[in-house]
Amino acid sequence: MQATITKLLTFLACLLAFSGFSQPFSCGGDFYMVLANGAGNSQLYNVNIDPLTEAVLFNPVSGAGTGQRLNAIGYRQTDNYIYAINQQSFELSRIGADGNATALTTLLDLDFNAGYYAADITPDGQYMVLLAASGNPLGSREIAFVDLSDPNYPVTSIPVVSNANFYSTDIAFDPLSGILYGFDRLSKRLVTIDPVTGVVDLETYPVSGVATTMGALFFDAFGRLYGYGDEVQDYESRTLFRLDTQNGEITEVSTGPVATEKDGCSCPYTVRLEKTVNPELALPCTEVEYAFQISNASAVNQNDIVLFDEMPSLFTITEIVSNPYGGTVTSGVGTNILTIEGMVVPPGIDSVVVKVEIGSSALGVYANQATLSGLPMSLGEETISDNPKTLKSMDSTLLEIIPLVVDLEKDSVPLCGNDELLLDVTTHGATYQWSNGSTEPTQEIVTPGWYSVTVSTPCDIDSDSVWVTEVAVSLELGEDLEITQGDQVQLESILSPANGLSLLWTDPFGNSLSCLDCEEPIAQPLEDVTYILQADNGLGCIASDDIRIRVIKLRGVYAPNAFSPNGDGSNDYFFLQGPRDFDLKEFRIFNRWGAQVFEAQNIVLNDELAGWDGFFKGKALNPDVFAWYAIVEYPDGELEMLEGDVLIWR
């Protein structure tokens, strides 16, 4: 039977080669992207992560381009080809594992006045789903469906239904839920799109503060969504983002080359294995748990699967905690090798969990990977485990074994006033004995004194003690104050201890205190304010207090309606008066015909000699009524324009 299948596969491969089609891909969860590569040409790349720097790498699938200007790509899991749209000719093309594109047909039913930049293929492989961008302002107006199961590739379409203009430059189907996602570059948020009704949900997810565009979207086999696009205030696409489909949060995870005329796709419809360990830091002679999480996004049961993991020789499996996949354990408890054969892995995500005991002489960092084999050829036949704690692909899971060391601080530890002090010696797999009889890993200390603890594991023991001293830090800034705007006031603080404290004032205005690290700064706020002083003794004890200053704003200017400039020393000048010496930016006086007879600038209120003496060009003016105009500036910068008239009386 196996020989017959092999001959059939060989025949099909030859038939494809003869017909001009490239070989299909193997669906292994890879990310792909097409990028502009010269005039009128695009190239297909694998999107990978540098194992040393964790930067994004674009690795060309072949040395030459596709031969076409392609965009709007999607991976079809039923035949393992990538399908794309030629942006110039509107041809539907198929890309094989060698990176070459073969034109299939021209999609005459597409709107040739629209742009098709966003695409994916339905999980069942029947339809290529496209978003048509058109209009002014530009937006995604229509959803087109290309039937890939029909050799004529007919096209149907439905309108986009949205409560606001919407524009997404790529879309992707979740391999586990089947939900279609996009990124709206107008509202800058993750969205869902109903391919049946055309309804776009622009409300569920929050606006992103880190991403502006997302030209390529990729799902992995565990249903995690990634995108390659533009970061805020970065007008080039070179950032890899993680888009959380649960809460809509978008985070930057790496950066890479600049991508132009791009679109992305992936084949998440595969089986993947991840391996984690808890805890990641352990002691000899203690137990840890390894979890082997398997995602089957292929939509069918995978039968006769083998899970294999050879752990370091100093490790011993003590228990298989859970195994939802059945099969036969041919190696396990009492050994360092886990082998489960004949597992049945249904669609979805679940885990095999085992407990492992660390040997007494094990120290250092231990790295290893598990293998999942028995997969069909189209899924790569086998896969090795990945450490999901890193961005790198297919990397080992790390466990660090350290010696038992208890450290409660070698010097005295301060207990700050009425606060509580927490002593914590938590160590996975250990037991505890405190001097006060407690067997808990932590102690809440409320009184000073000596405290000691002994920590034990099955093969080691260590102890430590500490003297807890009581240290009090206090400060008082006194009662709240009230000042007139423009006035200064010196702030006073009562500190305990009087010396040796590090001080820091908080100035909400940034420039209203004469210093920020002194005991008694000069304050000159122009608005109501609360100042905070924090005192730190350098041992972890901090005290703070605040003081509020209410600022009274005095306004109002008095102008006499007559003066007698006769040189008798009484009422000889016309000047403006007020409760404070506010700045007088301009002061002008005019006769009844509008001619200016006096001008002064940048003087102050209440300055008699800066006022008008009733003269113009050296001559005393006759009794008459004169108009005046002034601009007053208050301490907070507010300007007030005033005008009136005054009588010269001699």
C-alpha positions in Angstrom: 0.0 0.0 0.0 2.8 2.4 1.0 4.6 1.7 -2.3 1.4 2.4 -4.3 1.0 5.8 -2.6 4.7 6.7 -3.2 4.3 5.9 -6.9 1.1 8.0 -7.1 2.8 11.0 -5.5 5.7 10.6 -7.9 3.3 10.5 -10.8 1.5 13.6 -9.6 4.8 15.5 -9.2 5.8 14.6 -12.7 2.4 15.7 -14.0 2.7 19.0 -12.3 6.2 19.6 -13.6 5.1 18.7 -17.2 2.1 21.0 -17.0 4.3 24.0 -16.1 3.3 24.3 -12.4 5.8 24.5 -9.6 5.9 22.0 -6.8 3.6 22.8 -3.9 4.8 24.1 -0.5 4.9 22.0 2.6 2.5 23.6 5.2 4.8 24.1 8.2 3.4 27.3 9.6 5.7 29.6 7.6 5.1 33.3 7.0 5.4 34.6 3.4 5.5 38.0 1.9 5.7 39.4 -1.6 7.7 42.6 -2.0 8.4 44.9 -5.0 11.7 43.8 -6.5 12.4 46.1 -9.5 10.1 47.6 -12.1 7.0 45.6 -12.6 8.2 42.6 -10.6 7.6 41.1 -7.2 9.5 38.5 -5.2 8.3 35.9 -2.6 10.1 35.8 0.7 10.0 33.7 3.8 9.7 35.9 6.9 12.0 34.6 9.6 13.6 35.7 12.8 17.4 36.0 13.3 18.3 33.4 16.1 20.9 35.8 17.5 19.4 39.2 17.3 15.7 38.3 17.0 15.4 40.8 14.1 13.1 40.1 11.2 14.7 38.5 8.1 13.4 38.3 4.6 14.8 35.2 2.9 14.0 34.9 -0.8 12.2 31.7 -1.8 14.2 31.8 -5.0 17.0 33.9 -6.6 14.7 35.4 -9.2 11.4 37.2 -8.8 7.9 35.9 -9.6 8.0 37.6 -13.0 4.8 39.5 -12.2 3.8 42.5 -10.1 1.8 40.7 -7.4 -0.1 41.6 -4.3 -3.1 40.3 -2.4 -1.7 36.8 -1.7 -3.2 33.9 0.2 -2.2 30.4 1.1 -4.5 27.6 0.0 -4.2 24.6 2.4 -6.0 22.1 0.1 -3.3 22.2 -2.6 -0.4 24.0 -0.7 0.0 26.8 -3.3 0.0 30.6 -2.8 -2.5 32.5 -4.9 -2.0 36.1 -5.9 -3.4 39.0 -8.0 -1.4 40.8 -10.6 -1.9 44.5 -9.8 -1.5 45.5 -13.5 -3.3 42.9 -15.5 -5.7 41.5 -12.8 -4.6 38.0 -13.6 -5.0 35.3 -10.9 -1.6 33.6 -10.4 -0.4 30.6 -8.5 3.0 30.5 -6.8 4.9 27.3 -6.1 7.7 26.3 -3.7 10.3 27.6 -6.2 8.9 31.1 -5.9 7.8 31.3 -9.5 4.3 32.5 -10.5 2.1 31.0 -13.2 -0.8 33.0 -14.5 -4.1 31.1 -14.4 -6.7 33.5 -15.8 -7.7 37.1 -16.0 -10.4 38.0 -13.5 -12.6 40.0 -15.8 -15.3 40.4 -13.2 -13.1 42.4 -10.8 -13.4 46.2 -10.7 -10.5 47.4 -12.8 -10.8 50.9 -11.3 -10.2 49.4 -7.8 -7.1 48.3 -6.1 -6.8 44.8 -4.6 -4.1 44.7 -1.9 -5.8 42.6 0.8 -6.5 38.9 0.5 -6.6 35.5 2.1 -8.1 32.1 1.3 -11.0 30.6 3.3 -9.9 27.7 5.6 -11.7 25.2 3.4 -9.7 26.3 0.4 -12.7 27.1 -1.8 -12.6 30.9 -2.1 -9.9 33.6 -2.4 -11.3 36.6 -0.5 -10.3 40.1 -1.7 -11.0 43.6 -0.5 -11.5 46.1 -3.3 -10.2 49.6 -2.4 -11.7 52.6 -4.2 -13.4 55.9 -3.7 -12.4 59.3 -2.4 -11.5 59.1 0.4 -9.9 55.7 -0.4 -11.6 52.8 1.5 -12.4 49.1 1.3 -15.7 49.2 -0.5 -16.3 45.6 -1.6 -15.5 42.0 -0.8 -14.8 39.8 -3.8 -14.8 36.0 -3.8 -12.8 34.0 -6.4 -14.0 30.4 -6.5 -10.8 28.4 -6.7 -12.6 25.1 -6.9 -14.1 26.0 -10.3 -11.7 25.9 -13.3 -13.3 29.0 -14.7 -12.6 30.9 -11.4 -15.9 32.9 -11.3 -16.0 36.0 -9.2 -18.9 37.2 -6.9 -18.9 40.2 -4.6 -20.8 41.9 -1.8 -20.5 45.4 -0.5 -18.6 46.3 2.7 -21.0 47.3 5.5 -19.5 49.7 8.0 -20.5 52.6 10.2 -17.5 54.6 9.0 -15.0 54.6 6.1 -12.8 51.5 6.5 -9.5 50.6 4.7 -7.5 47.4 5.4 -4.5 46.5 3.2 -4.4 42.8 4.3 -6.8 40.3 5.9 -6.2 36.8 7.5 -8.5 34.0 8.6 -7.9 32.6 12.1 -7.1 28.9 11.5 -8.9 27.7 14.7 -12.0 29.9 14.8 -12.4 30.8 11.1 -12.9 34.5 12.0 -11.6 37.0 9.4 -9.4 39.8 10.7 -8.0 43.0 9.3 -6.4 46.2 10.4 -8.2 49.5 9.7 -5.5 52.0 8.8 -8.0 54.9 9.2 -9.1 54.2 12.8 -5.9 52.3 13.5 -7.4 49.3 15.2 -7.9 45.6 14.8 -11.2 44.7 13.1 -13.3 41.6 12.2 -15.0 41.2 8.9 -18.0 39.0 8.3 -17.5 37.4 4.9 -21.1 36.4 4.7 -22.8 39.8 5.4 -19.8 42.1 4.7 -20.2 43.7 8.1 -17.0 45.2 9.6 -16.8 45.6 13.4 -15.1 48.9 14.1 -16.1 49.2 17.7 -15.0 46.1 19.7 -11.2 46.7 19.7 -9.4 49.8 20.9 -7.5 52.3 18.8 -3.8 51.4 18.7 -1.2 53.8 20.0 1.7 52.1 18.3 0.7 51.0 14.8 -0.6 53.1 11.8 -0.7 50.6 8.9 -0.4 46.8 8.6 0.4 45.7 5.1 0.9 42.0 5.8 -1.0 39.8 8.3 0.0 36.3 9.4 -1.6 33.7 11.7 0.5 30.9 13.3 -0.9 27.5 14.1 -1.7 28.5 17.7 -4.0 31.3 16.5 -1.6 34.1 17.2 -1.9 37.0 14.8 1.2 39.0 13.6 1.5 41.9 11.3 4.2 43.8 9.4 3.7 47.5 9.0 4.4 51.1 10.1 5.0 52.2 13.7 3.6 55.6 14.8 5.6 58.5 13.4 7.7 56.0 11.3 6.6 56.3 7.7 8.3 53.1 6.5 7.0 49.5 7.0 9.7 47.8 9.0 8.0 46.7 12.3 6.7 43.3 13.3 3.6 43.6 15.6 1.7 41.1 17.7 -2.1 41.7 17.5 -4.0 40.1 20.4 -7.4 38.9 19.0 -8.8 38.7 22.6 -8.4 42.3 23.6 -7.2 44.1 20.4 -3.9 45.1 22.1 -1.1 45.7 19.5 2.6 45.4 20.6 5.9 45.8 18.8 7.9 42.6 18.9 10.7 43.2 16.4 11.9 45.2 13.5 13.4 44.3 10.1 13.9 45.6 6.5 11.7 48.2 4.9 8.9 46.5 3.0 7.3 48.2 -0.1 4.3 47.1 -2.2 3.9 44.2 0.2 1.3 41.6 1.2 1.6 38.6 3.5 0.1 35.2 4.1 0.9 32.1 6.1 -0.1 28.4 6.3 -1.2 28.0 9.9 -3.2 24.9 8.9 -0.6 22.5 10.3 0.4 20.8 13.5 2.9 22.5 15.8 4.6 21.7 19.1 5.6 24.1 21.9 7.5 23.1 25.0 7.6 25.1 28.3 8.9 24.3 31.8 7.7 25.6 35.1 9.6 26.9 37.0 12.3 28.0 34.7 14.7 28.3 37.6 15.0 25.3 39.9 17.2 23.6 42.5 18.8 20.1 42.4 16.5 17.4 43.9 13.3 19.3 43.2 10.6 18.7 40.6 9.6 20.8 37.6 6.7 20.4 35.1 7.3 20.2 31.3 4.2 21.0 29.2 4.1 19.8 25.5 1.4 22.0 23.9 0.2 20.7 20.6 -1.9 22.7 18.1 -3.7 20.9 15.4 -5.0 23.5 12.9 -5.3 21.1 10.0 -9.0 20.6 10.7 -8.7 16.8 10.7 -7.6 14.2 13.2 -3.9 13.3 13.0 -3.5 9.6 13.8 -0.6 7.5 14.9 1.4 10.5 16.1 4.6 10.0 18.1 5.8 12.4 20.8 9.5 12.0 21.7 11.7 13.9 24.1 15.1 12.9 25.4 15.8 15.0 28.5 19.3 15.4 30.1 20.6 12.3 31.7 20.4 13.8 35.2 16.6 14.3 34.8 14.1 11.6 35.8 10.4 11.5 34.8 8.3 10.9 37.9 4.7 11.3 36.6 2.7 11.8 33.4 0.3 14.4 34.8 -2.0 14.6 31.7 -2.2 13.1 28.3 -5.3 13.9 26.3 -4.1 12.1 23.2 -4.0 8.5 24.3 -1.5 6.2 22.7 1.1 3.9 24.3 3.8 5.2 26.6 6.8 3.1 25.5 9.2 5.2 27.7 8.4 7.4 30.6 8.3 7.3 34.4 11.7 6.3 35.9 13.7 7.3 32.8 14.8 10.5 31.1 13.2 9.7 27.8 9.5 10.3 27.0 8.0 8.4 24.1 4.3 8.2 23.5 3.3 6.3 20.3 0.0 6.0 18.5 -1.5 9.3 19.7 -4.6 10.6 18.1 -4.4 14.5 17.9 -7.8 16.0 17.1 -8.2 19.6 15.9 -7.6 22.2 18.6 -5.0 22.9 21.2 -4.1 20.7 24.2 -1.1 19.6 26.2 0.8 16.6 27.5 2.3 17.5 31.0 5.0 15.5 32.8 6.7 16.0 36.1 10.5 15.6 36.2 12.9 15.4 39.1 16.3 17.1 38.9 19.3 15.1 39.9 21.4 16.1 42.9 24.5 17.0 40.8 22.7 18.9 38.1 23.8 22.6 37.9 23.7 25.1 35.0 21.5 25.7 32.0 19.9 22.7 30.3 18.3 23.0 26.8 16.5 20.4 24.8 13.7 20.0 22.3 10.9 17.4 21.7 9.8 15.9 18.4 6.4 15.2 17.1 6.5 12.8 14.2 4.0 10.7 12.1 2.6 13.8 10.3 1.6 13.5 6.6 4.1 14.6 4.0 2.0 17.8 3.2 2.6 18.9 6.8 6.3 18.2 6.8 6.2 14.7 8.3 7.6 15.9 11.7 8.1 19.0 13.7 10.3 20.0 16.6 9.3 21.9 19.7 9.5 25.7 19.9 10.1 27.8 23.1 7.1 30.2 23.0 8.9 32.5 25.6 11.1 33.8 22.8 10.5 35.2 19.3 13.0 32.8 17.7 11.6 29.9 15.7 12.1 26.3 16.8 14.4 27.1 19.6 15.2 25.0 22.7 13.4 25.2 26.0 15.8 26.4 28.8 15.9 25.3 32.4 18.5 26.7 34.8 19.5 24.7 37.8 21.1 26.8 40.6 22.6 25.8 44.0 20.6 26.5 47.1 21.6 29.9 48.6 19.6 31.8 51.2 20.3 35.5 51.5 18.3 37.7 53.9 20.7 40.7 53.5 24.0 40.5 55.3 23.6 44.0 56.8 20.7 45.2 59.0 17.4 45.7 57.2 15.3 48.8 58.1 11.7 48.6 59.2 10.2 52.0 58.3 8.0 53.4 61.0 4.6 51.7 61.0 5.2 49.9 57.7 5.5 46.2 57.3 8.7 44.5 56.0 8.4 41.4 53.8 11.2 38.8 54.1 10.9 36.4 51.1 13.0 33.2 50.6 10.6 31.5 48.3 12.3 28.6 46.5 10.5 26.0 44.4 10.4 22.6 45.9 11.9 23.6 49.3 10.7 23.6 52.9 11.2 26.4 55.4 11.8 26.8 59.2 11.8 30.3 60.7 13.1 31.2 64.1 9.6 32.2 65.1 8.3 28.8 64.2 6.7 29.7 60.9 7.1 27.3 57.9 5.9 29.7 55.3 8.3 31.0 52.6 7.6 34.7 53.5 7.4 36.6 56.7 5.7 39.9 57.4 7.8 41.8 59.9 6.2 44.5 62.1 8.7 44.6 65.0 12.5 45.0 65.0 14.8 42.1 66.1 16.8 39.1 64.8 15.1 36.8 62.3 16.6 33.6 60.9 15.4 30.9 58.5 16.5 27.5 57.3 15.6 26.3 53.8 15.9 22.7 52.9 15.6 20.5 49.8 15.9 16.7 49.6 19.6 17.1 49.0 20.7 20.5 50.4 20.2 22.9 53.3 21.1 26.5 53.9 20.2 29.2 56.4 20.6 32.9 57.0 19.7 35.5 59.6 19.1 39.3 59.6 18.8 42.1 62.2 15.8 44.2 61.5 16.1 47.8 62.8 13.4 50.3 63.1 14.0 53.6 61.2 11.5 56.4 61.2 11.4 59.2 58.6 8.9 62.0 59.0 8.3 65.4 57.6 5.8 68.2 58.1 5.1 71.1 55.7 2.6 72.9 58.0 -0.7 74.5 57.2 -1.9 75.5 53.7 -1.1 79.0 52.6 -2.7 81.9 50.8 -0.8 84.5 48.8 -1.5 87.3 46.3 -0.6 86.6 42.7 2.9 87.9 42.1 4.0 87.5 45.7 6.7 85.0 46.9 6.6 82.8 49.9 9.3 80.6 51.6 8.2 77.1 52.2 9.4 75.5 55.5 9.7 71.8 56.4 10.2 70.0 59.7 12.3 66.8 59.0 13.2 63.9 61.2 16.0 63.0 61.2 17.2 66.5 60.5 20.2 65.4 58.4 21.1 62.7 55.9 17.8 62.8 53.9 17.5 63.1 50.2 14.8 65.6 49.4 12.8 66.1 46.2 10.0 68.6 45.6 7.3 68.2 43.0 6.7 71.4 41.1 3.6 71.1 38.9 4.6 74.3 37.0 8.2 73.3 36.5 9.5 76.8 37.3 7.7 78.1 40.4 10.2 76.8 43.0 13.6 78.2 43.5 15.1 74.7 44.1 13.8 71.1 44.1 16.3 69.5 46.5 16.4 72.0 49.4 14.5 72.2 52.7 13.0 75.7 52.2 12.6 76.8 48.6 11.0 80.1 47.6 7.7 79.6 45.9 6.0 82.0 43.4 3.1 80.3 41.8 0.7 82.2 39.6 -2.1 79.7 40.0 -3.5 77.6 42.8 -1.0 74.7 43.4 -0.1 71.8 45.6 3.5 71.1 46.2 4.8 67.7 47.4 8.0 67.0 49.3 9.5 63.5 49.4 12.3 62.6 51.9 14.3 59.4 51.4 16.9 58.1 53.9 18.6 55.9 51.3 17.7 52.7 53.1 14.3 52.3 51.6 12.3 54.4 54.0 10.4 57.3 52.4 8.1 60.0 53.8 6.1 62.6 52.0 3.8 65.6 52.7 2.1 68.2 50.7 1.1 71.8 51.0 -1.5 73.7 49.0 -1.1 77.4 48.2 -4.2 79.4 47.2 -3.3 82.3 44.8 -5.6 85.3 45.0 -5.7 87.2 41.7 -6.0 91.0 42.2 -7.4 92.9 39.3 -8.6 96.4 38.7 -7.1 99.8 37.7 -8.1 103.2 38.9 -7.8 106.3 36.7 -8.7 109.8 38.0 -11.0 111.8 35.7 -9.2 115.1 36.2 -5.8 116.5 37.3 -4.3 120.0 37.7 -0.7 120.2 36.3 0.1 123.6 37.8 3.3 122.8 39.6 1.9 123.1 43.1 3.0 119.6 44.0 -0.5 118.3 44.2 -2.2 116.3 41.5 0.3 117.5 38.9 0.4 114.1 37.0 -2.1 111.9 35.4 -1.2 108.3 36.0 -2.9 104.9 36.4 -3.1 103.3 39.8 -3.9 99.8 41.1 -3.6 97.4 44.0 -0.1 96.3 42.8 2.6 97.7 40.6 1.4 95.8 37.5 3.1 96.2 34.2 1.7 98.9 31.9 2.7 97.8 28.4 1.2 100.9 26.7 -0.2 104.2 27.9 -1.4 106.8 25.2 -3.3 110.1 25.5 -5.1 111.9 22.6 -6.7 115.3 22.2 -10.3 115.7 21.0 -9.1 115.7 17.3 -7.4 112.3 17.7 -3.8 113.6 17.8 -1.5 111.7 20.2 -0.1 114.1 22.8 1.5 111.5 25.2 2.9 108.0 25.0 4.7 105.7 27.5 5.6 102.0 27.2 6.7 99.4 29.6 6.1 101.3 32.8 4.2 100.2 35.9 1.1 101.3 37.7 1.4 103.7 40.6 4.4 105.5 39.2 3.4 109.1 39.3 6.5 110.5 37.6 6.0 108.1 34.6 2.6 109.7 34.0 1.5 112.7 31.9 2.4 116.2 33.1 -0.1 118.0 30.8 2.5 119.2 28.4 2.9 118.5 24.7 6.1 119.4 22.8 7.2 121.5 25.8 4.0 123.6 26.0 1.4 123.4 28.7 -1.9 122.5 27.2 -5.1 124.5 27.9 -7.9 123.0 30.0 -9.8 120.4 27.9 -10.9 116.8 27.9 -8.4 114.2 26.6 -9.0 110.5 25.7 -6.6 107.8 27.0 -5.8 104.2 26.1 -3.8 101.6 28.1 -2.8 97.9 28.1 -2.1 96.3 31.5 -0.3 93.0 31.9 -1.0 91.0 35.1 1.6 88.6 36.7 0.1 85.5 35.0 0.5 87.1 31.6 -3.2 88.1 31.1 -3.6 91.4 29.2 -6.4 93.9 29.8 -7.1 96.8 27.5 -8.5 100.0 29.2 -9.7 103.4 27.9 -11.3 106.5 29.3 -11.0 110.3 29.4 -9.4 112.9 31.7 -9.9 116.7 32.2 -7.0 119.1 32.6 -8.1 121.7 35.2 -5.8 124.7 36.0 
